[in-house]
Amino acid sequence: MAGISQDALYADIDLELSWSEQELPQAARTKHVHKLHPYLGKYVPQLVEVFLERYFAPGACVYDPFVGSGTTLVEANAFGADSVGADISVFNCLLSRVKVTQYSLGTLELSLRSTLEEARQAGPLPTNLGGKWLRRWYSKQALGELLRYRAVACARLDDHALDVAKVILSRAARSARLTAHYDLDFPSSPMRQPYFCHKHRRVCTPVGEAAKFLARYTADTVRRIREFDDVRTKRAVEVIHADSRTLDLPMPAHGIITSPPYPGLIDYHEQHRYAYELLELEDRSEVEIGRARRGTSRQALREYVEGMVAVFANASRQLPVGAPVVIVVNDSRGLYPDVLDNAGLRLERSVTRHVNRRTGRRAGQFFESVLVCNVAGRV
Ligand SMILES: C[S@@+](CC[C@H](N)C(=O)[O-])C[C@H]1O[C@@H](n2cnc3c(N)ncnc32)[C@H](O)[C@@H]1O
């Protein structure tokens, strides 16, 4: 940004999409089910609200080919639109599905509380029932409690409640890892001794148990699902575990709202590794587009562009000509003009959004673009 005057910088900033902390405090950004589980790389729900109001009407069907933690689907449902979301990460699909499923609330709460109580009474399971990775990253007590909760949930819960329990288990597993408080996103090695914590500016002790997190997150999850139930509609929502390059949409969609992965920035499977290990989920990170481990070499960027072209070309073939396609990207490498061209999308408008509220290792302000496109024709 060096050399650009403040006026020039802010000239193409869409103020309706750039909120200050006061205008949009954290509690609003993480309202109801949006905070069921940590997820690095999501966009704020209020952004989706604006896009829905601008480019869609209630009753339409919105598609998100990179559904991630389900932000688009939750907001589309509250807006009164049907929605379809796909993701290559099966954990992200689980999380999205748990957010948008409509539950019998009393039964759900009762069964989750009974699971918690039964697991508490039974006590930790032997840790040799967990794999090597789990034994490395947890204290004996914590892993034993997580394994017990998993066993009780699998034995007593049916599909929908079991999915919710899996998200609670995963969230507790994230908090109970032997990591430093300042290094929760991608910790490199377990922290087994007290350490100086850069976040709290004092000596902190690694977590020794998981039970308190299971209890805390059971209560929080039930509360958040109830809050969303007050604003949700009965519109259809489908979450599909698939590679969006080849997905056939299960119902006709009227447009897209999405935020694709950026090249070489985040490993979307790896950030929830504990969930993959504990829930024994299928790992498809080999086909995750733009994953951090792949880097940003010329070859990696070429593959990224090919991947994005394949996803958007596949989607635009299944959308009506003229359908709105809203893409939120940080295209600092200028890759998207090529992507859009080759995917049969016409750029109508590109606006800049000012983002200044990221925390943790990605703290600081930055800018991202909103590419408002439409389907140009057959590719
Ligand atoms: C930036 S995140 C989306 C975040 C989402 N907007 C939210 O608010 O939670 C990008 C997502 O793309 C997914 N992804 C990467 N490659 C994919 C592919 N080939 N097919 C489908 N999803 C893919 C990743 O797993 C990740 O969840």
The ligand as a Gaussian input file, in Angstrom:
#p B3LYP/6-31G(d) Opt

LIG

0 1
 C      -11.970000     -19.647000       2.977000
 S      -12.665000     -21.177000       3.418000
 C      -14.408000     -20.859000       3.357000
 C      -14.885000     -20.193000       4.618000
 C      -16.365000     -19.919000       4.673000
 N      -16.742000     -18.792000       3.830000
 C      -16.783000     -19.616000       6.096000
 O      -17.235000     -18.498000       6.417000
 O      -16.640000     -20.496000       6.946000
 C      -12.351000     -22.179000       2.013000
 C      -12.858000     -23.620000       2.083000
 O      -12.612000     -24.240000       0.792000
 C      -12.486000     -25.634000       1.022000
 N      -11.939000     -26.283000      -0.177000
 C      -10.667000     -26.312000      -0.634000
 N      -10.573000     -27.032000      -1.768000
 C      -11.832000     -27.476000      -2.064000
 C      -12.388000     -28.259000      -3.110000
 N      -11.617000     -28.788000      -4.079000
 N      -13.733000     -28.489000      -3.102000
 C      -14.505000     -28.002000      -2.105000
 N      -14.021000     -27.274000      -1.075000
 C      -12.705000     -27.000000      -1.044000
 C      -11.622000     -25.710000       2.267000
 O      -11.739000     -26.959000       2.902000
 C      -12.189000     -24.553000       3.106000
 O      -13.132000     -25.011000       4.024000

